[in-house]
């Protein structure tokens, strides 16, 4: 209690402490604070209902849309007055190093030297490796071990899966249940069908109309390297982040199969816009630049 008084949390100092921390009238209030259940998050981050993020959503107006109309696609920019066409945008925003690669390597241009180019080019999974929507290969699973599949409470499942994702490389993790509202985040190219499991049919990735959970995850990138952009060093950093997502996702996909469940993945650019999902699962808050999630730990 003397320590609490010294830092201004109890007694006369509480008014000053309120400028930078929650107001607690006694230690019981402090111990019951919801922020203590999330020790890795700053106290000023509040819990909200999953369908009520800080950016208001009119669920009656919000509908599924094609991936080609997403913010990460060049075609979406054609819908704005004075916008360039998709082809013009790609020409303007494309990697200038593609046009000048040999000249810049020969001249040892910073960020575009031979070693910089090779650094960026070697990102990705090993040759021949893929990230399928549904993995159909053979793995060692519960049946091959002759034991029942894993079953646990939602809380146990959440903690276990978070640990698995962290082990495989994720730095942030979150979940949300797919219901009639949150299914609207899934791009139109992906189909929901009345089937027990997901699969790929003639190039169409299918999700089953069964209880499903969306998993949001993030892997670390080198901010220092990204800050050198545009450059091959910057591309190497963002590419490595994508590679880590694919490694983490692929390992987790097979892990879930091994304990008796199915995971649909398909690579880092998969079935929904990442900032939207990351916001809904509590990893980020939607930034004013609508295609970006912001996070107090990662920016």
MODA-V935069 format. One record per backbone hydrogen bond with DSSP energy under -0.5 kcal/mol. NH is the residue of the N-H (numbers start at 0). CO is the residue of the C=O. E is the energy in kcal/mol with one decimal. If there is no record, write none. Layout:
BEGIN
NH | CO | E
NH | CO | E
END
This chain:
BEGIN
4 | 0 | -2.2
5 | 1 | -2.1
6 | 2 | -1.7
7 | 4 | -1.1
8 | 3 | -2.4
9 | 3 | -0.9
12 | 9 | -0.8
13 | 10 | -1.6
14 | 11 | -0.7
16 | 12 | -1.9
17 | 13 | -1.4
18 | 15 | -1.4
19 | 16 | -1.6
20 | 16 | -1.7
23 | 21 | -0.6
29 | 25 | -1.7
30 | 26 | -2.7
31 | 27 | -1.6
32 | 29 | -1.2
35 | 32 | -1.5
36 | 33 | -1.7
37 | 34 | -1.4
40 | 37 | -2.1
44 | 41 | -1.7
45 | 43 | -0.6
51 | 48 | -2.3
55 | 53 | -0.8
58 | 56 | -1.1
60 | 57 | -1.3
61 | 57 | -1.9
68 | 65 | -1.6
69 | 66 | -2.2
72 | 69 | -1.7
75 | 72 | -1.0
76 | 73 | -1.4
77 | 74 | -1.3
78 | 75 | -1.4
79 | 76 | -1.3
82 | 79 | -2.1
88 | 84 | -2.8
89 | 85 | -2.3
90 | 86 | -1.9
91 | 87 | -2.3
92 | 88 | -3.4
93 | 89 | -1.4
95 | 93 | -0.5
97 | 94 | -1.8
98 | 95 | -0.6
99 | 95 | -1.7
100 | 96 | -0.7
103 | 99 | -3.0
104 | 100 | -2.4
105 | 101 | -2.5
106 | 102 | -1.8
107 | 104 | -1.1
108 | 103 | -2.7
111 | 108 | -2.6
116 | 112 | -2.6
117 | 113 | -2.6
118 | 114 | -1.9
119 | 115 | -1.8
120 | 116 | -2.3
121 | 117 | -1.6
122 | 119 | -1.2
128 | 125 | -2.4
140 | 138 | -0.7
141 | 257 | -1.8
144 | 140 | -1.5
145 | 141 | -0.6
145 | 142 | -0.9
146 | 141 | -2.3
149 | 258 | -1.9
156 | 152 | -3.1
157 | 153 | -2.4
158 | 154 | -2.2
159 | 155 | -2.6
160 | 156 | -2.8
161 | 157 | -2.2
162 | 158 | -2.1
163 | 159 | -2.5
164 | 160 | -2.7
165 | 161 | -2.3
166 | 162 | -2.4
167 | 163 | -2.2
168 | 164 | -0.5
168 | 165 | -1.0
169 | 164 | -2.9
170 | 217 | -3.7
171 | 217 | -1.4
173 | 215 | -2.1
175 | 213 | -1.9
177 | 211 | -2.6
178 | 176 | -0.8
182 | 178 | -2.2
183 | 180 | -1.7
184 | 181 | -1.5
185 | 182 | -1.7
186 | 270 | -2.8
187 | 64 | -1.7
189 | 186 | -1.6
190 | 204 | -1.9
192 | 190 | -0.5
192 | 206 | -2.4
194 | 192 | -2.1
198 | 205 | -0.9
200 | 203 | -3.1
201 | 199 | -0.5
203 | 200 | -1.9
204 | 202 | -0.5
205 | 198 | -3.2
206 | 190 | -3.5
208 | 192 | -2.2
209 | 207 | -2.1
211 | 177 | -0.5
213 | 175 | -3.4
215 | 173 | -3.1
215 | 213 | -0.5
217 | 171 | -2.0
222 | 220 | -0.9
225 | 221 | -2.3
226 | 222 | -2.1
227 | 224 | -1.7
228 | 225 | -2.0
231 | 110 | -2.5
234 | 230 | -2.2
235 | 231 | -2.2
236 | 232 | -1.4
237 | 233 | -2.1
238 | 234 | -2.6
239 | 235 | -2.0
240 | 236 | -1.9
241 | 237 | -1.9
242 | 238 | -2.4
243 | 239 | -2.7
244 | 240 | -1.9
245 | 241 | -2.1
246 | 242 | -2.6
247 | 243 | -2.9
248 | 244 | -3.0
249 | 245 | -2.4
250 | 246 | -2.4
251 | 247 | -2.3
252 | 248 | -2.5
253 | 249 | -2.0
254 | 250 | -2.2
255 | 251 | -2.6
256 | 252 | -1.6
257 | 253 | -2.4
258 | 254 | -1.5
259 | 256 | -1.3
260 | 255 | -3.0
264 | 132 | -2.0
264 | 262 | -0.5
265 | 131 | -1.7
269 | 267 | -1.1
272 | 184 | -0.6
276 | 272 | -2.1
277 | 273 | -3.3
278 | 274 | -1.8
279 | 275 | -2.1
280 | 276 | -2.3
281 | 278 | -1.0
282 | 277 | -2.0
283 | 277 | -1.5
284 | 293 | -2.4
286 | 291 | -2.7
289 | 287 | -1.2
291 | 288 | -2.0
293 | 284 | -3.0
298 | 294 | -2.8
END
